[in-house]
Amino acid sequence: MTAPRPTNLFADLPLDVPDEVVSVLHAAPGLRIERIVSNGQASPPGFNYDQPHAEWVAVLVGSADLRFADESTSRRLSAGDTVLIEPNRLHRVERTDSPTIWLAIHFGPTVEAADSG
């Protein structure tokens, strides 16, 4: 059996694109690991993510403002900060630096390789 090739989270960054870029690094039943590159994007006005599974995110580079619908203010996340988003907890990204690189781990029985949020 051949060992998998190493992945560099900072290589081949899509920096001059209008949309956030999500790259699935690994997917298995109940687990999806993503690198997300944001370049100043934010959630659309009035939109909240509502996902049936948990998500753990880490900001590797840059910063972002993450807002939970049940909190009065957004949370400023900087490089090195992590947060666990519980299933069905409404949240949105209010601001990102250009670039912001996230590591996102989605887990739970409802995770599929193709869904995002």
N, CA, C and O atoms as a GROMACS GRO file, in nm:
protein
  468
    1MET      N    1   0.084  -0.117   0.000
    1MET     CA    2   0.000   0.000   0.000
    1MET      C    3   0.089   0.124   0.000
    1MET      O    4   0.186   0.131   0.075
    2THR      N    5   0.056   0.221  -0.084
    2THR     CA    6   0.133   0.344  -0.097
    2THR      C    7   0.081   0.448   0.002
    2THR      O    8  -0.040   0.466   0.016
    3ALA      N    9   0.173   0.514   0.068
    3ALA     CA   10   0.134   0.620   0.161
    3ALA      C   11   0.077   0.738   0.083
    3ALA      O   12   0.125   0.768  -0.026
    4PRO      N   13  -0.026   0.807   0.138
    4PRO     CA   14  -0.082   0.923   0.068
    4PRO      C   15   0.022   1.035   0.059
    4PRO      O   16   0.108   1.050   0.146
    5ARG      N   17   0.010   1.113  -0.047
    5ARG     CA   18   0.100   1.227  -0.065
    5ARG      C   19   0.067   1.335   0.037
    5ARG      O   20  -0.050   1.354   0.071
    6PRO      N   21   0.168   1.404   0.087
    6PRO     CA   22   0.142   1.512   0.183
    6PRO      C   23   0.063   1.626   0.116
    6PRO      O   24   0.076   1.649  -0.004
    7THR      N   25  -0.017   1.694   0.194
    7THR     CA   26  -0.093   1.809   0.147
    7THR      C   27  -0.041   1.932   0.219
    7THR      O   28  -0.028   1.932   0.341
    8ASN      N   29  -0.011   2.036   0.144
    8ASN     CA   30   0.029   2.162   0.204
    8ASN      C   31  -0.090   2.257   0.198
    8ASN      O   32  -0.134   2.294   0.090
    9LEU      N   33  -0.141   2.296   0.314
    9LEU     CA   34  -0.260   2.380   0.320
    9LEU      C   35  -0.238   2.520   0.266
    9LEU      O   36  -0.335   2.593   0.241
   10PHE      N   37  -0.112   2.560   0.248
   10PHE     CA   38  -0.082   2.695   0.201
   10PHE      C   39  -0.037   2.698   0.055
   10PHE      O   40  -0.001   2.804   0.004
   11ALA      N   41  -0.039   2.583  -0.012
   11ALA     CA   42   0.002   2.576  -0.152
   11ALA      C   43  -0.117   2.601  -0.244
   11ALA      O   44  -0.231   2.572  -0.210
   12ASP      N   45  -0.088   2.655  -0.360
   12ASP     CA   46  -0.189   2.674  -0.465
   12ASP      C   47  -0.313   2.749  -0.416
   12ASP      O   48  -0.426   2.706  -0.440
   13LEU      N   49  -0.291   2.859  -0.346
   13LEU     CA   50  -0.403   2.936  -0.293
   13LEU      C   51  -0.475   3.013  -0.403
   13LEU      O   52  -0.411   3.085  -0.480
   14PRO      N   53  -0.607   2.998  -0.412
   14PRO     CA   54  -0.685   3.075  -0.509
   14PRO      C   55  -0.713   3.214  -0.454
   14PRO      O   56  -0.809   3.233  -0.378
   15LEU      N   57  -0.632   3.313  -0.491
   15LEU     CA   58  -0.642   3.446  -0.430
   15LEU      C   59  -0.715   3.548  -0.516
   15LEU      O   60  -0.769   3.644  -0.462
   16ASP      N   61  -0.718   3.530  -0.645
   16ASP     CA   62  -0.781   3.629  -0.734
   16ASP      C   63  -0.910   3.575  -0.793
   16ASP      O   64  -0.929   3.578  -0.914
   17VAL      N   65  -0.998   3.526  -0.707
   17VAL     CA   66  -1.125   3.472  -0.752
   17VAL      C   67  -1.238   3.541  -0.676
   17VAL      O   68  -1.218   3.581  -0.561
   18PRO      N   69  -1.354   3.556  -0.738
   18PRO     CA   70  -1.462   3.630  -0.672
   18PRO      C   71  -1.535   3.554  -0.562
   18PRO      O   72  -1.601   3.615  -0.478
   19ASP      N   73  -1.523   3.421  -0.561
   19ASP     CA   74  -1.597   3.340  -0.464
   19ASP      C   75  -1.502   3.268  -0.370
   19ASP      O   76  -1.387   3.241  -0.403
   20GLU      N   77  -1.554   3.238  -0.252
   20GLU     CA   78  -1.482   3.154  -0.158
   20GLU      C   79  -1.457   3.018  -0.224
   20GLU      O   80  -1.542   2.968  -0.298
   21VAL      N   81  -1.340   2.957  -0.197
   21VAL     CA   82  -1.306   2.830  -0.259
   21VAL      C   83  -1.294   2.723  -0.150
   21VAL      O   84  -1.213   2.736  -0.058
   22VAL      N   85  -1.374   2.618  -0.163
   22VAL     CA   86  -1.374   2.507  -0.069
   22VAL      C   87  -1.311   2.386  -0.136
   22VAL      O   88  -1.358   2.342  -0.241
   23SER      N   89  -1.205   2.333  -0.077
   23SER     CA   90  -1.139   2.213  -0.128
   23SER      C   91  -1.156   2.102  -0.026
   23SER      O   92  -1.116   2.116   0.089
   24VAL      N   93  -1.215   1.992  -0.069
   24VAL     CA   94  -1.231   1.876   0.020
   24VAL      C   95  -1.098   1.802   0.024
   24VAL      O   96  -1.050   1.753  -0.078
   25LEU      N   97  -1.040   1.794   0.143
   25LEU     CA   98  -0.911   1.726   0.161
   25LEU      C   99  -0.929   1.577   0.188
   25LEU      O  100  -0.846   1.496   0.148
   26HIS      N  101  -1.037   1.543   0.256
   26HIS     CA  102  -1.066   1.403   0.288
   26HIS      C  103  -1.214   1.390   0.317
   26HIS      O  104  -1.274   1.477   0.382
   27ALA      N  105  -1.273   1.282   0.270
   27ALA     CA  106  -1.413   1.254   0.300
   27ALA      C  107  -1.429   1.105   0.325
   27ALA      O  108  -1.370   1.021   0.257
   28ALA      N  109  -1.508   1.075   0.425
   28ALA     CA  110  -1.541   0.938   0.461
   28ALA      C  111  -1.679   0.943   0.525
   28ALA      O  112  -1.727   1.052   0.559
   29PRO      N  113  -1.744   0.830   0.543
   29PRO     CA  114  -1.875   0.833   0.608
   29PRO      C  115  -1.869   0.906   0.743
   29PRO      O  116  -1.793   0.869   0.831
   30GLY      N  117  -1.950   1.011   0.756
   30GLY     CA  118  -1.956   1.086   0.880
   30GLY      C  119  -1.844   1.186   0.902
   30GLY      O  120  -1.832   1.242   1.011
   31LEU      N  121  -1.759   1.210   0.800
   31LEU     CA  122  -1.645   1.300   0.817
   31LEU      C  123  -1.610   1.367   0.684
   31LEU      O  124  -1.602   1.301   0.581
   32ARG      N  125  -1.590   1.499   0.689
   32ARG     CA  126  -1.538   1.572   0.573
   32ARG      C  127  -1.443   1.679   0.624
   32ARG      O  128  -1.478   1.757   0.713
   33ILE      N  129  -1.322   1.683   0.569
   33ILE     CA  130  -1.221   1.782   0.607
   33ILE      C  131  -1.199   1.872   0.486
   33ILE      O  132  -1.174   1.826   0.375
   34GLU      N  133  -1.207   2.004   0.511
   34GLU     CA  134  -1.198   2.101   0.403
   34GLU      C  135  -1.094   2.208   0.432
   34GLU      O  136  -1.069   2.243   0.548
   35ARG      N  137  -1.034   2.260   0.325
   35ARG     CA  138  -0.962   2.386   0.331
   35ARG      C  139  -1.052   2.488   0.263
   35ARG      O  140  -1.096   2.466   0.150
   36ILE      N  141  -1.079   2.597   0.331
   36ILE     CA  142  -1.162   2.703   0.276
   36ILE      C  143  -1.076   2.827   0.264
   36ILE      O  144  -1.010   2.868   0.361
   37VAL      N  145  -1.074   2.888   0.146
   37VAL     CA  146  -1.000   3.011   0.125
   37VAL      C  147  -1.102   3.122   0.097
   37VAL      O  148  -1.174   3.118  -0.002
   38SER      N  149  -1.105   3.219   0.187
   38SER     CA  150  -1.193   3.335   0.173
   38SER      C  151  -1.109   3.455   0.134
   38SER      O  152  -0.996   3.472   0.181
   39ASN      N  153  -1.164   3.538   0.048
   39ASN     CA  154  -1.096   3.659   0.003
   39ASN      C  155  -1.189   3.778   0.021
   39ASN      O  156  -1.224   3.847  -0.075
   40GLY      N  157  -1.228   3.802   0.147
   40GLY     CA  158  -1.317   3.913   0.176
   40GLY      C  159  -1.464   3.879   0.167
   40GLY      O  160  -1.548   3.968   0.183
   41GLN      N  161  -1.498   3.753   0.142
   41GLN     CA  162  -1.638   3.715   0.131
   41GLN      C  163  -1.706   3.713   0.269
   41GLN      O  164  -1.640   3.705   0.373
   42ALA      N  165  -1.838   3.721   0.264
   42ALA     CA  166  -1.922   3.711   0.383
   42ALA      C  167  -2.051   3.642   0.342
   42ALA      O  168  -2.083   3.633   0.224
   43SER      N  169  -2.126   3.595   0.441
   43SER     CA  170  -2.257   3.536   0.412
   43SER      C  171  -2.349   3.644   0.358
   43SER      O  172  -2.337   3.760   0.396
   44PRO      N  173  -2.441   3.608   0.269
   44PRO     CA  174  -2.536   3.708   0.218
   44PRO      C  175  -2.620   3.767   0.332
   44PRO      O  176  -2.644   3.699   0.432
   45PRO      N  177  -2.665   3.891   0.318
   45PRO     CA  178  -2.749   3.952   0.422
   45PRO      C  179  -2.870   3.865   0.454
   45PRO      O  180  -2.938   3.816   0.364
   46GLY      N  181  -2.895   3.847   0.582
   46GLY     CA  182  -3.011   3.770   0.627
   46GLY      C  183  -2.995   3.619   0.620
   46GLY      O  184  -3.086   3.546   0.661
   47PHE      N  185  -2.882   3.570   0.568
   47PHE     CA  186  -2.861   3.425   0.553
   47PHE      C  187  -2.787   3.370   0.673
   47PHE      O  188  -2.693   3.432   0.722
   48ASN      N  189  -2.830   3.254   0.722
   48ASN     CA  190  -2.760   3.178   0.826
   48ASN      C  191  -2.742   3.035   0.779
   48ASN      O  192  -2.832   2.977   0.718
   49TYR      N  193  -2.625   2.978   0.808
   49TYR     CA  194  -2.604   2.836   0.787
   49TYR      C  195  -2.681   2.762   0.896
   49TYR      O  196  -2.683   2.804   1.012
   50ASP      N  197  -2.744   2.652   0.858
   50ASP     CA  198  -2.816   2.565   0.952
   50ASP      C  199  -2.788   2.422   0.906
   50ASP      O  200  -2.860   2.367   0.824
   51GLN      N  201  -2.683   2.364   0.961
   51GLN     CA  202  -2.641   2.232   0.917
   51GLN      C  203  -2.671   2.126   1.023
   51GLN      O  204  -2.661   2.154   1.142
   52PRO      N  205  -2.709   2.006   0.980
   52PRO     CA  206  -2.751   1.903   1.074
   52PRO      C  207  -2.636   1.831   1.143
   52PRO      O  208  -2.659   1.741   1.224
   53HIS      N  209  -2.513   1.868   1.113
   53HIS     CA  210  -2.397   1.804   1.173
   53HIS      C  211  -2.310   1.908   1.242
   53HIS      O  212  -2.329   2.029   1.225
   54ALA      N  213  -2.214   1.861   1.320
   54ALA     CA  214  -2.119   1.950   1.388
   54ALA      C  215  -2.008   1.990   1.291
   54ALA      O  216  -1.977   1.919   1.196
   55GLU      N  217  -1.950   2.107   1.320
   55GLU     CA  218  -1.836   2.155   1.241
   55GLU      C  219  -1.737   2.221   1.336
   55GLU      O  220  -1.773   2.308   1.415
   56TRP      N  221  -1.613   2.180   1.326
   56TRP     CA  222  -1.504   2.243   1.400
   56TRP      C  223  -1.422   2.321   1.298
   56TRP      O  224  -1.379   2.265   1.197
   57VAL      N  225  -1.399   2.449   1.324
   57VAL     CA  226  -1.321   2.530   1.230
   57VAL      C  227  -1.203   2.592   1.303
   57VAL      O  228  -1.209   2.624   1.421
   58ALA      N  229  -1.094   2.607   1.226
   58ALA     CA  230  -0.975   2.676   1.274
   58ALA      C  231  -0.936   2.778   1.168
   58ALA      O  232  -0.937   2.748   1.049
   59VAL      N  233  -0.903   2.899   1.212
   59VAL     CA  234  -0.849   2.999   1.121
   59VAL      C  235  -0.697   2.981   1.121
   59VAL      O  236  -0.632   2.992   1.225
   60LEU      N  237  -0.642   2.952   1.004
   60LEU     CA  238  -0.498   2.931   0.992
   60LEU      C  239  -0.425   3.059   0.954
   60LEU      O  240  -0.314   3.084   1.002
   61VAL      N  241  -0.486   3.141   0.870
   61VAL     CA  242  -0.431   3.267   0.823
   61VAL      C  243  -0.545   3.366   0.814
   61VAL      O  244  -0.656   3.330   0.775
   62GLY      N  245  -0.520   3.492   0.849
   62GLY     CA  246  -0.621   3.596   0.835
   62GLY      C  247  -0.710   3.605   0.957
   62GLY      O  248  -0.673   3.565   1.067
   63SER      N  249  -0.829   3.660   0.935
   63SER     CA  250  -0.927   3.671   1.043
   63SER      C  251  -1.067   3.679   0.983
   63SER      O  252  -1.084   3.706   0.864
   64ALA      N  253  -1.165   3.654   1.068
   64ALA     CA  254  -1.304   3.655   1.025
   64ALA      C  255  -1.392   3.689   1.144
   64ALA      O  256  -1.354   3.669   1.260
   65ASP      N  257  -1.509   3.741   1.115
   65ASP     CA  258  -1.611   3.763   1.216
   65ASP      C  259  -1.720   3.659   1.196
   65ASP      O  260  -1.786   3.657   1.092
   66LEU      N  261  -1.739   3.573   1.296
   66LEU     CA  262  -1.839   3.467   1.293
   66LEU      C  263  -1.950   3.506   1.388
   66LEU      O  264  -1.925   3.541   1.503
   67ARG      N  265  -2.074   3.501   1.340
   67ARG     CA  266  -2.187   3.544   1.420
   67ARG      C  267  -2.285   3.430   1.437
   67ARG      O  268  -2.331   3.371   1.339
   68PHE      N  269  -2.317   3.398   1.563
   68PHE     CA  270  -2.421   3.300   1.593
   68PHE      C  271  -2.551   3.376   1.615
   68PHE      O  272  -2.553   3.481   1.679
   69ALA      N  273  -2.661   3.323   1.562
   69ALA     CA  274  -2.790   3.390   1.571
   69ALA      C  275  -2.835   3.410   1.715
   69ALA      O  276  -2.911   3.502   1.743
   70ASP      N  277  -2.789   3.325   1.806
   70ASP     CA  278  -2.831   3.336   1.946
   70ASP      C  279  -2.734   3.420   2.031
   70ASP      O  280  -2.744   3.419   2.154
   71GLU      N  281  -2.642   3.491   1.968
   71GLU     CA  282  -2.549   3.579   2.040
   71GLU      C  283  -2.565   3.721   1.989
   71GLU      O  284  -2.594   3.741   1.871
   72SER      N  285  -2.547   3.820   2.076
   72SER     CA  286  -2.572   3.959   2.039
   72SER      C  287  -2.460   4.022   1.957
   72SER      O  288  -2.482   4.121   1.888
   73THR      N  289  -2.340   3.966   1.963
   73THR     CA  290  -2.228   4.020   1.887
   73THR      C  291  -2.154   3.907   1.816
   73THR      O  292  -2.164   3.790   1.854
   74SER      N  293  -2.079   3.945   1.714
   74SER     CA  294  -2.000   3.845   1.642
   74SER      C  295  -1.872   3.816   1.718
   74SER      O  296  -1.828   3.893   1.803
   75ARG      N  297  -1.814   3.702   1.685
   75ARG     CA  298  -1.686   3.661   1.744
   75ARG      C  299  -1.576   3.689   1.642
   75ARG      O  300  -1.585   3.645   1.527
   76ARG      N  301  -1.473   3.760   1.683
   76ARG     CA  302  -1.358   3.784   1.596
   76ARG      C  303  -1.265   3.664   1.609
   76ARG      O  304  -1.216   3.635   1.718
   77LEU      N  305  -1.240   3.595   1.499
   77LEU     CA  306  -1.150   3.482   1.496
   77LEU      C  307  -1.024   3.524   1.421
   77LEU      O  308  -1.032   3.576   1.310
   78SER      N  309  -0.909   3.502   1.483
   78SER     CA  310  -0.780   3.532   1.422
   78SER      C  311  -0.701   3.404   1.405
   78SER      O  312  -0.742   3.298   1.454
   79ALA      N  313  -0.588   3.413   1.337
   79ALA     CA  314  -0.505   3.295   1.313
   79ALA      C  315  -0.479   3.222   1.443
   79ALA      O  316  -0.435   3.280   1.542
   80GLY      N  317  -0.508   3.093   1.443
   80GLY     CA  318  -0.491   3.008   1.561
   80GLY      C  319  -0.619   2.985   1.639
   80GLY      O  320  -0.625   2.894   1.721
   81ASP      N  321  -0.721   3.066   1.615
   81ASP     CA  322  -0.848   3.049   1.687
   81ASP      C  323  -0.931   2.936   1.628
   81ASP      O  324  -0.930   2.913   1.507
   82THR      N  325  -1.003   2.865   1.716
   82THR     CA  326  -1.090   2.756   1.675
   82THR      C  327  -1.226   2.774   1.739
   82THR      O  328  -1.240   2.842   1.841
   83VAL      N  329  -1.326   2.712   1.679
   83VAL     CA  330  -1.460   2.712   1.737
   83VAL      C  331  -1.533   2.586   1.692
   83VAL      O  332  -1.518   2.541   1.578
   84LEU      N  333  -1.613   2.531   1.782
   84LEU     CA  334  -1.699   2.418   1.752
   84LEU      C  335  -1.839   2.471   1.727
   84LEU      O  336  -1.896   2.541   1.812
   85ILE      N  337  -1.895   2.439   1.612
   85ILE     CA  338  -2.031   2.480   1.578
   85ILE      C  339  -2.119   2.356   1.594
   85ILE      O  340  -2.106   2.260   1.518
   86GLU      N  341  -2.205   2.359   1.691
   86GLU     CA  342  -2.293   2.245   1.720
   86GLU      C  343  -2.396   2.228   1.608
   86GLU      O  344  -2.427   2.324   1.537
   87PRO      N  345  -2.450   2.108   1.591
   87PRO     CA  346  -2.552   2.085   1.488
   87PRO      C  347  -2.670   2.180   1.503
   87PRO      O  348  -2.715   2.208   1.614
   88ASN      N  349  -2.718   2.230   1.392
   88ASN     CA  350  -2.835   2.318   1.384
   88ASN      C  351  -2.820   2.450   1.458
   88ASN      O  352  -2.920   2.515   1.489
   89ARG      N  353  -2.699   2.491   1.488
   89ARG     CA  354  -2.678   2.623   1.550
   89ARG      C  355  -2.661   2.724   1.437
   89ARG      O  356  -2.563   2.721   1.362
   90LEU      N  357  -2.758   2.812   1.426
   90LEU     CA  358  -2.757   2.910   1.318
   90LEU      C  359  -2.635   3.001   1.330
   90LEU      O  360  -2.606   3.054   1.437
   91HIS      N  361  -2.564   3.019   1.217
   91HIS     CA  362  -2.444   3.102   1.218
   91HIS      C  363  -2.419   3.159   1.079
   91HIS      O  364  -2.473   3.111   0.979
   92ARG      N  365  -2.336   3.263   1.076
   92ARG     CA  366  -2.302   3.328   0.951
   92ARG      C  367  -2.162   3.387   0.961
   92ARG      O  368  -2.112   3.412   1.070
   93VAL      N  369  -2.100   3.408   0.847
   93VAL     CA  370  -1.971   3.475   0.842
   93VAL      C  371  -1.999   3.619   0.803
   93VAL      O  372  -2.049   3.646   0.694
   94GLU      N  373  -1.966   3.712   0.893
   94GLU     CA  374  -1.996   3.853   0.867
   94GLU      C  375  -1.884   3.927   0.796
   94GLU      O  376  -1.907   4.031   0.734
   95ARG      N  377  -1.760   3.872   0.804
   95ARG     CA  378  -1.646   3.940   0.742
   95ARG      C  379  -1.529   3.844   0.737
   95ARG      O  380  -1.511   3.762   0.826
   96THR      N  381  -1.449   3.855   0.632
   96THR     CA  382  -1.322   3.783   0.626
   96THR      C  383  -1.215   3.876   0.570
   96THR      O  384  -1.244   3.966   0.491
   97ASP      N  385  -1.091   3.852   0.611
   97ASP     CA  386  -0.977   3.918   0.549
   97ASP      C  387  -0.952   3.856   0.412
   97ASP      O  388  -1.010   3.752   0.378
   98SER      N  389  -0.867   3.919   0.337
   98SER     CA  390  -0.822   3.863   0.210
   98SER      C  391  -0.672   3.844   0.217
   98SER      O  392  -0.598   3.942   0.211
   99PRO      N  393  -0.624   3.721   0.229
   99PRO     CA  394  -0.701   3.597   0.239
   99PRO      C  395  -0.723   3.554   0.384
   99PRO      O  396  -0.652   3.596   0.476
  100THR      N  397  -0.823   3.470   0.402
  100THR     CA  398  -0.842   3.395   0.525
  100THR      C  399  -0.845   3.248   0.487
  100THR      O  400  -0.920   3.208   0.398
  101ILE      N  401  -0.762   3.169   0.553
  101ILE     CA  402  -0.758   3.025   0.526
  101ILE      C  403  -0.812   2.953   0.649
  101ILE      O  404  -0.762   2.970   0.760
  102TRP      N  405  -0.914   2.873   0.626
  102TRP     CA  406  -0.981   2.796   0.730
  102TRP      C  407  -0.950   2.648   0.712
  102TRP      O  408  -0.929   2.602   0.600
  103LEU      N  409  -0.946   2.575   0.822
  103LEU     CA  410  -0.951   2.430   0.820
  103LEU      C  411  -1.084   2.395   0.885
  103LEU      O  412  -1.109   2.431   1.000
  104ALA      N  413  -1.170   2.324   0.812
  104ALA     CA  414  -1.303   2.289   0.863
  104ALA      C  415  -1.317   2.138   0.867
  104ALA      O  416  -1.287   2.068   0.770
  105ILE      N  417  -1.363   2.088   0.981
  105ILE     CA  418  -1.388   1.945   0.997
  105ILE      C  419  -1.536   1.929   1.030
  105ILE      O  420  -1.583   1.968   1.136
  106HIS      N  421  -1.609   1.869   0.936
  106HIS     CA  422  -1.752   1.841   0.952
  106HIS      C  423  -1.762   1.696   0.999
  106HIS      O  424  -1.698   1.607   0.942
  107PHE      N  425  -1.841   1.672   1.103
  107PHE     CA  426  -1.851   1.535   1.151
  107PHE      C  427  -1.989   1.506   1.208
  107PHE      O  428  -2.058   1.595   1.257
  108GLY      N  429  -2.027   1.382   1.199
  108GLY     CA  430  -2.156   1.337   1.247
  108GLY      C  431  -2.222   1.251   1.142
  108GLY      O  432  -2.178   1.249   1.027
  109PRO      N  433  -2.328   1.179   1.178
  109PRO     CA  434  -2.389   1.082   1.087
  109PRO      C  435  -2.451   1.145   0.961
  109PRO      O  436  -2.474   1.074   0.863
  110THR      N  437  -2.478   1.275   0.962
  110THR     CA  438  -2.543   1.337   0.846
  110THR      C  439  -2.444   1.397   0.747
  110THR      O  440  -2.486   1.453   0.645
  111VAL      N  441  -2.315   1.387   0.773
  111VAL     CA  442  -2.215   1.447   0.683
  111VAL      C  443  -2.206   1.368   0.554
  111VAL      O  444  -2.195   1.245   0.554
  112GLU      N  445  -2.211   1.441   0.444
  112GLU     CA  446  -2.190   1.381   0.313
  112GLU      C  447  -2.073   1.454   0.248
  112GLU      O  448  -2.044   1.568   0.284
  113ALA      N  449  -2.007   1.390   0.155
  113ALA     CA  450  -1.891   1.448   0.090
  113ALA      C  451  -1.926   1.574   0.012
  113ALA      O  452  -1.839   1.660  -0.005
  114ALA      N  453  -2.049   1.589  -0.036
  114ALA     CA  454  -2.082   1.700  -0.124
  114ALA      C  455  -2.144   1.820  -0.054
  114ALA      O  456  -2.144   1.929  -0.111
  115ASP      N  457  -2.197   1.805   0.069
  115ASP     CA  458  -2.263   1.922   0.130
  115ASP      C  459  -2.158   2.016   0.188
  115ASP      O  460  -2.045   1.975   0.214
  116SER      N  461  -2.196   2.142   0.209
  116SER     CA  462  -2.104   2.239   0.268
  116SER      C  463  -2.181   2.336   0.353
  116SER      O  464  -2.304   2.342   0.348
  117GLY      N  465  -2.106   2.415   0.433
  117GLY     CA  466  -2.171   2.515   0.516
  117GLY      C  467  -2.117   2.508   0.650
  117GLY      O  468  -2.158   2.584   0.738
   0.00000   0.00000   0.00000
